[in-house]
Structure formats: C-alpha cells, structure tokens
C-alpha cells in the first residue's frame, strides 16, 4: 500500500524541528556523503532495472516503489543539485526539484521498511553501484532529520543510555549468572585479563541465553581464557542500522577499547549479521589505522576450531539446507566457513535455489525485524524463503545469524509452519565429541 493511499502514513518524526529544517539537515547530510565513490555511483546508473529483480521486496510485491535504485531518489536529487559537475546549472534552471518534507516522509518507508541493506541489488548491478551502501549513507541524513521509524528511534535512545538495546551493563553479571545456572556452564564476567572478549546480540541476553551458554561451553572446552565485560558486550550496534553515526562509533569503540583494556587479542562476535558489518568491516574507520584487536564472527571461530582439531564434533548424518545471512556471507565473505562446519557435522547439504552470495535475505535485516510496521512486507519475503526451503526436501534448516533466526521464527508463527530454524553454534555445542 502506498503512503498516499494509507490511512496511517508510514512515517514517524522525532524532535521538534520545523519541516524546512528537517529538509535542510537531510540535504546537508546527503551532500556530505558524496565522496568520489558515491559520486561515481550516482553518475553510473543506467536505469536498467536489474536491481529490481534482485530485491526480495520487489520480487514478492511487484511494487515499482521497491526498486532499489528508486529508494535513493532524494539522495540522487541532492547530488544533482548540490554536488554534481553541473549543479549550479541544475539549480539555476530548476532542472531538478529540491526534495520536500513529503518526499522524505515517503522515502522513510522505502529506506527503513523495505530495505534490509542486504546487498543483493549491489551484486546484480552491471555498473558496480553499491546500492546497499548508498542506502546506509542516506539513512545518516534521515536520522539527523529526525525521520526514523519510532521503534528504531526508541532502540537508539535505549542504546545511548545503556550501551545496549537489551539491558544496562550493570545488569550483565546477573544475566550471565542466571544463564550459567540454567544451562550448567561457567560464564566469566568482568575479568581483569583475558585473551578473548566475547560479545552478544540482544536476544542472547533475553530469551536466547542458550547461545551464550553454548559459546561458553565451547570456549571452556578448549581451555580459553575469556570473559564477557560490562564495558562492551552488545555487538548488534543499532547505530549502524539507524544511520546514527555518533552512536555507531560509541558502541564500536566500547568493544575495541574494552578488549584493549583487559589485554584481549580477540573480540568474538555473536551469530549476528550486522554486528559483523559494524565491528569487523567498519571499526577501522573510527581509528584510522589497523585495529589493535582481531574481530571475528562466531562462524569463523567454529571453523578454525574444527580445522585445527581443537574441538571434534559428532556426525549427525541427516540432510540439511542453509540460509546464508547477507551481512555474513554476501557482504562479509564467510560462505565456505559455514559449509565446512556443516560438513564436519556430517550433514548432507542440499542448497537452496538461491544460496551463497546470491541467496535471498531473510527479510528482517537492517532493522526491519524490529520495525513493527514493516511486518506485512517481512511476511511476504518469508513466503519466498519458505518455498525455497521446502523445495529442498531437507530435514533440517540451519543458519548462522540470530536475527535471521528470529525473523524466520516470526514468519513461521505467522504462516503456521512447523519447520524449526537451527543455530550453527548450537548444533556444534550440542554435538561436541569427547
């Protein structure tokens, strides 16, 4: 349903800026993002439409508004009017209209509700335009203009206050102690010295504490000197998704600086896709040099432990299919690592029709799973994944991202589907061999 046809417009506002001020703030931010690479991307689009056929929201709805490049229209207008080689002429002749508040309100839905920044459109673009990255940069301007979905804005405020969208750091010791008792495993917290600092995703601090316990089980099995720490424990980084660069930097620095403080050489990220994008690939931007710690995803960690025989796993010996999390595989490069772990577990892997770097998103990335008003769109994408999963005939369905898992569980509940979504980490921990 389009914004114009909706009784309840799909946009929210934060703060008390005037409409004119919001537009000016957004435009200034858009223009500030136009480095050489962004400018080349803006100039390169030939309107071929290949990105549309790559987008899960367009494929499942057929709505032309969800064409990926269209989501960048205010960004493109800002470029043409303010930063392009012919910008003075464009303004003088009125060739491109300046975006107004109504444009930005309507594009809020396109940038936050119908884009997961999965990068499948980027992969499909024959001109090499990184549309997903440009959407992320456009979100910076939307955040500054106070035009973010309210649910994501609430999470942003919570993270600013607590350092996490889930809980204040001061509550972490109690959460870990309870998880340790429930699952019968030691989970160290706030050690002064450790080699590995382990981080979490918000759900792991609530109803999915088994993931924390399973990570602890594996780390304790190999005799690692490790800890979680109040100083930096939530790796999900809502600032990365919202376009809040100040918060993104603060949350990233909390992880790296806390690890350095306790002498940890490795920061271990949870099964979370956007944690990988924010901490592994963007952390260096805040330091301007090589990072003082190694940051790795749980999938990498498991793959390395199995390859070096620091752990051994029992063979499960069933068929399975695997969902490739976008930020971990397409944007992060860990396609082979997860498959090596699945092979070690003895699974006969039956690939989805679209898998690896070409796999479709779960539909919940980029904050969409937390954005309640995007639920109908997310459910449509789930149907696409559901059909591909069922077509494999595989007995088990596995992924390596907790947010993907939550998205699939929500979709399955809505569709009354009884297929369980299993965690790669939990499968390894449950099948450790003596």
N, C-alpha and C positions, 0 to 999 in steps of 0.2 A: 504494500500500500504506500503510495507516495505521501510525502509530507503534506502537500496541498489538499489531498483527499482525506486525510486523517482528522478525526475529531479532536485527538490529542496529539499535537505536533511532537515529533520525535526529537526534541532538543531540550536541553537544560541550560541554565545560566548559574554562574556563581559570582558573587560580589555585586557591587552597585555601580559599575562603570556605565557610562552612557553608551548608547548604540554606536555613536560616532567614535568614541574612544576605543571600544572593542574592535571595530574595524581597523582603526589606525594601528593599534597594538599588534593585531594579527598580521597586517600588511608589513609592518616593520620587521616582525619576526620572519615572515616568509622571505623577505628580501635578504635578511642577514644570513639565511641558509644557502644563498646562491653562490657557492664556490664554483670553481671551474667544472668539476664533475657534474654538479646539479644543473649548471647552465647547459652543458653538452647534452644532458638527458632531455632537458626541456626543448632544445633545438632539434633533437633527433627523432622524435615521434613522427611516424608517417601515417598514423591512424589506420593501421592495417587490420585491427580487431583481433589479432591472435591472443592478446592478453585476456580478452573476454572469454574465449573458450577454455582458458586455463583457470578461471576463477570459479571456485565452488559455489559462491553466492549467485553468480550469473548463470552458471550451468543449471542450478537447481530451481531458479525462479524465472529465467528468461527475461528479466527486467533489465533494460538497457542502462538504467541508472547505476547498476552494479558493475559496469565495465570498468576495470581497474584504472585505466588512464583518465576516465571521467572523474574519478574521485580526487584527482589533482587539479581540477579546473580552477579553483581560487588561487592555488599555488602558481599555475601557469599564467593566469592573468596578472598576478603580482610580478612575475618575471618579465612579461612582455611590456608592462607599463613602467617598471622601475629599474630593471637590471639588464634587459636585452640591449644589443648594439643599437637598435632603432627606438629605444624607449622614449627619448624626447619627442620624436616624430609621432609615435603612437599616442602619446598623451596630447600633443598639440592638435592632432586631427581627430581625436576621440575614437580611434580605431578599436580600442579595447575598453570596455566599461569597467570601472573600478568595482570590485566586489562590495556588496552592501550587507547589512546585518542579516537580511533574509537569506542571502546566499550562504553565509557562514552557518546560520542555524540549520539550513537544509543539508549542508555538507557535513555537519556534525554526525548525522546518521551514517553517511557514506564512509567517513573516516574512522568511526568508532564502532558502529553496529554491524557494518557489512564489509569489514576488512580485518583480517587476523594477522596481517603483515607476514603471511606465510612464505611469500617469495615465489610461488608457482608462476605468477604472471611475469616476474623478472626472468625466470628460466625460459619462458616461451617467447619473450620479446626478441625479434630478429635484430634489433638495433642495440641490444645490450643495456636497455634502460632498467635501472634498479628501482622499479616502481614501489616495492615494499619499503625501501629505504627512504624514498621521497615521501611516502605516506607518513612514516615515522617523523620526518622533519616537519611536515605540515602540521602534525599534532602538536609540535612545540608552540606554534603560533596560536592554535586553538586553546591550548592550556593557558597561555598568557592572557588571552582574551576572555577567560572565564567561560568557555563554551565546551565543557567536558560533560559527559553523562554524569548525573548526580551520584550514581552508585560508585563510579570510579573516583569521583572527586572526594567522596566520603572515605574511601580506602586510602587516598592520597593524604588526607588530613590525619588519618589514624597512623599511617606510617611515619609522618612527620613528628608526631607526638611520641610514638612508641619505638620507632625503628623497625616496625613490623606491622603488617596489616592484621596479624593474628593475636598478638599478645605483647605486653610490655616486657622488656628484657628482664626486669626484676622478677617476673613470674617464671622465667625459663627453668631455674633449678627445680621448682616444684613440679612443673610439667614433666621434666625428664625423670625425676624421682618416681612419679606416678607411673610413667611408661615403663620404667625399669622394673617396678614391682609387678605390673600387669603382665609383662612379657618375660620376666625372669632373666634379665640380662643387665649387666653393668653399663651405665651410660655416664661417663665422666662429664663434669661441667665446671667451667671456670678454672681449669688447671693453669698454673703459672707458666708451665713449659710443656710443649707438645710438638710433635713432628707434623701432625696432620690436624687441621681445624675443620670440623665437619659443620656444614650448614644445612638448613631445612627449607622446605616450602611451607606456606601457611597451613595447608591441610594436614601436614605431618605433625603439627603442634596441636591438632584437634582430634578429629575422628580417624585419622590415618596414622596413628602413632606406631603401628606395626612397621612402617617403613623406617622410622628412626631405630626401632629395636632391631630390625634386620640388618641395617647398616652397622649397628653396634656389634651384633653377633659376628659379622664377617671381620670387622676390624679387631675385635678381641681374639678371634681365631688365629689371626696372623701375628698377634702379639704387638700390634702397633701402639705407639704412644700417641694418643689422640684425645681430643676434647671438643665439646661444644662450648660456646662462650657468649655471655650476655652482651659483650661489646659488639659482636657481629654474628648474627645467627640466621636471619631470614634473607635468603638469596633471591627471592622471587622478583624484587625490585619493581614496584608499581610505578615508579617514576619513569622507567623505561617504556612502559606501555602507554602511560598517560600523556607523555610529552613534557613532563616536569623534569627538566634537566638538572635543576638545583637538587632536587630530591634524589634523582638517579645518581648523581655524583656522591651525595652524602651516604647513601646506602652502600654503594660500591666501596668507598673509602673505609667504611666501617668494617667490611670484611677483610680487606687487604691490610689495613693498619692494625687491626686486632691480631691478625695472623703474625705480622712482623713483631708485634709487642711480645707475643708468647714464644717467639722463635720457630713458629711453624713454617716449614718449607713448602707445604702443600695445602691448598684450600680445596676441599672436596664438596662439589655441588650436588644437590639432590637430583632426583628424577624430575626435573623441571626445565622446560624448553627455554623460556625467556630468561631464566637465571643464567643459562649458558650464553645467550646472546649478550646480556648485560655485563656479566662478570668476566667471561672468557674473552670476548671479542671487543668490548668497548672499555674495559677497565683502563687500558693503557692511555686512553685519551685524557684522563684526569692526571696522569703522572708525567706524561711527555717523555717517557723513557721505558726501557724494559721493566716489567713488573718484578718486584723483589720476591715474589712467591709464584709457584706453579698453581694454576687454577685448572682443575679437571672435572669433567662430568662423571657421575656415577657409572655410566656405561663404559667409559674409558677405564675407570678403576677396575671394574669387574673383569674386563677383557684382559688387562695387564696381569691381574692376579692369577687368572686361569692360564694364560700363556706362559707365565713363569713358574707355574705349578705351586704357587704359594697357597692356593686352595684347589681342591678337587671337588667335582660335583657328580652326583649320581645321574645316570641316564634315565630320562623319563620315558622316551620311546613312544611318543604319540605325534600326530600331525598337529601343526600349529601354523597360524598366519600372524603377521606382524604389522602393526601400524607404525610407520616412520614419522616421528614428531618433526615438524617442519624446521623448528629452530635448531634442533639437534642434528638432523640429517641434511636437509636441503641447504640450510643456512650455516650449519656447523660442521658437516663433513663426516659424521660418525655412522655412515651407512654400513660399513663392513664390520665394525666393532660389535654391534648388537647381534649380527648374524653369526659371528664367531662364538658368542656366548650361547646363543640358541643351539648351535651345533654341538657345543660341549655338553649341553643338557640333553642331547640325544633326540631333539625334535626333528621331525621331517617337515621342513619348511615349505609351505605352499603359499607362494606370493600372491598378494592382491593384484588385480588387473593393473592398477596404478600403484607403484611401490617405489621404494628408494627415493631418489631425488625428485621423481615425478609424482610421488604419492599425493593424494588429496589431503588437505588439512582436516583435523577433527571437527573444525568449525567453532572452536572456543578460544583459540589463541588471541594474543593481542589485547586481552582484557574482555573479549566478547563473552566468555563463560561467566564473568562476574557482572555483566551488564544485562540486568533482568529484562529490559525492554527488547533486547535482541533475541530473546528465546525463540520466537517463531522462525526466524531465519536460521538459527542454530539447529533447530529440529529438522529443517529441510535438508541441511547438509548431513545430518546424522543419517537420514534415509539413504543418501548416496553411499556413505561408508557401510552402512548395514547391508545393502545389496551386494557390495563387493566382498564383504566378509563372508556372507552366506554362500556366495558363488564359489568360494574356495573349497567348501565342504570340510574345512579343518576343524578338528575337535577343540583346539584351544586358540584363544585370541590374546595376544601379548602386545604391550607397548612399553616404552621406557621414559614416559613423561607422566607425572602425576596429574597435571592439568588436563592432558588428553584423556587420562583415565576417568577423571571426574566428569568431563564432557560426555564421554561415552556412557557412563553410568546414568547421567541425567537423561540422555537421549533414549537409552534402553528403557528407563522407567516410563517415559512419555509414550514410547512405542509398544509397551508391554512385551518387551523382548527379553528372553531369559539367558542370553549369551553373556558370560562373565568376561570382564576385561581384567587381565592379569598383569602384574608388575614384573619386569625383568629382574629387578633387585630381589623382590620377594621370592621369586622362583629359585634364584641362586641360593638365597639364605635357607629356604626350606629344603633344599636338596644338597646341602654340604655333605661330602663324604668324609669318613674318618681317616 
